[in-house]
C-alpha cells in the first residue's frame, strides 16, 4: 500500500467526515484526486463504512466490563453468540482462543444492572463468566497501518 493511501486511512480513521478538500490539503493531492483515492480504498475493501460514535457515558452507560464466557459443552459453544444476540447491553462479542470461548464487552448504568445482565447471560447461553471492570480507557480503536 502506498504511503499516501496509508495517510488517507489515518486521516479518515480520526475523522470519517473529513472533506476531500481537507484530505487533499493534508496529503498534497487535489480534491478530485483525494476523492478518487478514497473511492478506490472503499472499492478495495480497506474502508468498510462510516459511522457516528455515540457517547455511552452521555446515555448513562458509565460501567464497561469485559466478560469471559466458558461454555459447559464445547459442542454447543458456537451457538453462544446467537443465544445472546437479544441482549442490547452487549456491545461486542469476540470468539477467542484460551480458557474462554468468547469475550464480551458490555456497557451498563449500575453495578446492579451488570449483576442482572450476568445472570441473563449465564441462563441464556449456559456459560460460566469471569468479569473484569474497565476503570479508564487511555486509548481505543487505534488503526494499525
Secondary structure as the mmCIF struct_conf table of DSSP 4:
data_model
#
loop_
_struct_conf.conf_type_id
_struct_conf.id
_struct_conf.beg_label_comp_id
_struct_conf.beg_label_asym_id
_struct_conf.beg_label_seq_id
_struct_conf.end_label_comp_id
_struct_conf.end_label_asym_id
_struct_conf.end_label_seq_id
HELX_RH_AL_P HELX_RH_AL_P1 UNK A 3 UNK A 14
TURN_TY1_P TURN_TY1_P1 UNK A 16 UNK A 17
HELX_RH_AL_P HELX_RH_AL_P2 UNK A 20 UNK A 27
TURN_TY1_P TURN_TY1_P2 UNK A 28 UNK A 28
HELX_RH_AL_P HELX_RH_AL_P3 UNK A 31 UNK A 43
TURN_TY1_P TURN_TY1_P3 UNK A 44 UNK A 45
BEND BEND1 UNK A 46 UNK A 46
HELX_LH_PP_P HELX_LH_PP_P1 UNK A 52 UNK A 54
TURN_TY1_P TURN_TY1_P4 UNK A 56 UNK A 60
STRN STRN1 UNK A 63 UNK A 71
BEND BEND2 UNK A 72 UNK A 72
HELX_RH_3T_P HELX_RH_3T_P1 UNK A 74 UNK A 79
HELX_RH_AL_P HELX_RH_AL_P4 UNK A 80 UNK A 84
TURN_TY1_P TURN_TY1_P5 UNK A 85 UNK A 86
TURN_TY1_P TURN_TY1_P6 UNK A 88 UNK A 89
STRN STRN2 UNK A 90 UNK A 95
BEND BEND3 UNK A 97 UNK A 99
BEND BEND4 UNK A 101 UNK A 101
STRN STRN3 UNK A 102 UNK A 108
BEND BEND5 UNK A 109 UNK A 110
HELX_RH_AL_P HELX_RH_AL_P5 UNK A 111 UNK A 125
TURN_TY1_P TURN_TY1_P7 UNK A 126 UNK A 126
STRN STRN4 UNK A 127 UNK A 133
BEND BEND6 UNK A 138 UNK A 138
BEND BEND7 UNK A 141 UNK A 141
#
